Amino acid sequence: MFTNEEDPFLEGKADFILAFTDESKEDAFASTPSLIMEAVNNLLAFSAKESLNLSYLKDLDAKNIVRKGMDFGHGYELRGNYLILAQSDLTQGVEREDIDGFEALESFSNKILLFYAGFLLEATRRFHVVLSGGVEMAVCLLIADKLRESVLMRIKHDNATLTTSRFSEFDKCGKIIEILAQLSYVPNAIYTDFSFANAEIETLQRYNEELIESAVNAGGALAYAAKRGLANQALLEAIELVIYES
């Protein structure tokens, strides 16, 4: 994303986690990341896939949420070679620049970001994590980086990759780059060139005409499919089949 050059993706099979809350549960499994995950899994099975309900976080403060994420990252049992982390919930207003401690983080409406930041601190010490998303996942990296003094731990950044879709081309030199530039290291950030241009379903066609956040969140599954040799048209047909059968 910083160089606009070809970047090799990870080898082997991936675990896949999709997080949601009770408020998003009804739509979580009909979302674009979920549909693409299902299509990819049908053709190139993930080593494991899990839907993670994080609704219980709503009554916790920021410090305890980060700790919960760290605990999950410490105890997660990886089945494949690496993990793809995606989310159904999206965060608005995440452009703030004063992410310096737990107090500042209290005001974030989407606590999934805090949980993921804690997860990254521990999980990247053990295996590679692919963050599937746009601005929100860039913020996760920034939160984890800013918390290094509070938790006396740094993210192992060479074990983290941000993946987004071509739809974030609309702002890839904007918000995402701006957030990532605040990190204390140069991150590995890539985007895929998957296209819905030849889709027969109108809803999918719209993803080539406007920036839709849920499409951006599918970057991890798209990169996984591309690395394993799945052609654009083959994946597109598999996604449409999932929609027709649902």
Secondary structure by P-SEA (a helix, b strand, c coil): ccccccccccccbbbbbbbbcccccccccccaaaaaaaaaaacccccbbbbbbccccccccaaaaaaaaaaaaacccccccbbbbbbcccccccccccccccccccccccaaaaaaaaaaacccccbbbbbcccaaaaaaaaaaaaaccccccccccccbbbbbccccccccccaaaaaaaaccccccccccccccccccccccccccccccaaaaaaaaaaaaaaaacccaaaaaaaaaaaaaac
